[in-house]
Amino acid sequence: MKIKIYKILGVALTVAMLVSLIVGFSAVPAAAKTYDTNEWEKFETPKEGSGGDYILYDGSDVNAIAITIDGTVYAAVTVAGPDYELFVSNDDGASWDILDEYDGGDPFVDIACSPVDEEIFYVATTTTIYRSTDGGEEFTAMSDDPWSGETVTSVDVTYYNDAHIVCIGTADAPGDVYVFDEGETFGGWV
């Protein structure tokens, strides 16, 4: 008798699993999202008559752009020359100021803003990661560069365990990823 009950329960369980799979796969897919209300808009870049009477000349390129949690916009620009400048706007791009404190000689490749503090952001050049904790008043090159000899291509930041975690990507085969835990969970660059 025990064997029959186990067989019946086994068959019933198998049927129940098959029915749940069939019902799960035949569910009506969710309606596709439409983008009727969202659209791309051109953002005003630094030009003559704004902030400090400067202009982006023909041949200038915006290399990276990032927005902080309070809406401050940072734009890394290669100005014709080449000259590399970091601009900041606090009014949605209506006016721009140059952050004169950057005096690096390498082109910008990326900017990453803290997800929890509007004053903290990171700027990557092809060789160095700079950190500002005061909205761009001062920059500090981050210590140790285990990627020496590689070209930095990107930077990103998150916040975990009460600390910023900075990640960079590099080129030059093979490309690598380096992680820096400012709370030292990982003990620096990994």
Protein Blocks (a to p, Z undefined) as FASTA:
>chain_A
ZZmmmmmmmmmmmmmmmmmmmmmmmpccdddddfklgccdddddddehihnlpacdehia
cfbdcddfkopacdddddehiacdddddfegolaccddfkbccfbdcfbdcddfkbmkbc
cdddfkbccddfegomaccddehjfkgoiacfbdcdddeehiacdddddehiaddddddd
fklmnopaZZ
